[in-house]
């Protein structure tokens, strides 16, 4: 049977192959203690990142032929990316809202943890983007130096300040498959958390409330409020977990059937997962996972957990793999690939991608996450020194 560009068998095949690859790679991935963790969510992450990989691979096929970076002309393939991102947003909303609802409000620990989790690998990705941009422009400075520097700063800001083309390379963001657009949404959510804690009748410092106000103002001016709906779905999922009857139903076999039905209905009824009704369906799907549903055991497999640990790397690095394949084959040869050949190439790229993610996890992500305690201790020492010096300065001014 011929494989067309939007074959429904391709995503399943790539997910299955990824799980097979994760068997030997998993020996090098230490899994966190499952106590207190939403293990089904951990298992979901890896499948979502792989979905984004397949989604962007289909976009590259069209982009190589038309020069247009656009959503796939298939509801299934469009939602492989859109729904995956929506579910990533729901995961963030659920986990951090659950944390503040439980009264855990060590904001320094929370924000330092987020920076240490997200920034090191992202910063290296930006450096690689800059290197590839310079290679594309033959190491000539095309933009004025100030414009080049401002662009670099914008990229290092998690693109909160923008993601411009660098040094005249059109479509710089496509080197990373355009995934960076989601990062400002994540950081706005983190900024809004203190305000949500305040609404939950917790004591919150005024400076943190100001941060929330700035986050909301930024969202109103720069972001799409429709694309923030999944965060509401994640909060709703938290409340579903607190209702024993609802959680028990969603955790069981009928909950699995309901979750899968919502997923199928979204693909059948909507061209995009960004439609509010589609977001509602995916929110029900996620609520089941948040309540502990493993989709008949799929999400609690060890290989699913391994892919979940590698998911951030898969999300950030898959764009480089696709871009380098495009450059390695050459634009003409890449554009001449048949759909079957394109998917064969994508499948061949999977193992190198997972190996790169394993290396990044072991060498960059894991050491950074494990450094949180020492970083917090150093910040505490620095803050105590600054406070002491400020007090000394105030005393000297009074004496003077």
Buried (B, 14 or more C-beta within 10 A) or exposed (E): EEBBBBBEEBBEBBBEBBBEBBEEBBEEBEBEEEEEEBBBBBBBBBBBBBBBBBBBBBBBBBBBEEEEBEBBEBBBBBBBBBBBBBBBBBBBBBBBBBBBBEEBBEBEBBBBBBBBBBBBBBBBBBEBBBEBBBEBBEEEEBBEEEBBEBBBEBBBBBBBBEBBBBBBBEEBBBBBBBBBBBBBBBBBBBBBBBBBBBEBEBEBEEEBBEBBBEBBEBBEEEBEEEBBBBBBBBBBBBBBBEEEEBBEBBBBEEBBEBBBEBBEBBBEEBBBBBBEEBBBBBBBBBBBBBBBBBBEEBBBBBBBBBBBBBBBBBBBBBBBBBBBBBBEBEEEEBBEBEBBEBBEBBBEBBBEBBEBBBEBBEEBBBEBBEBBEEBBEEEEEEEEEEEEEEEEEEEEEEEE
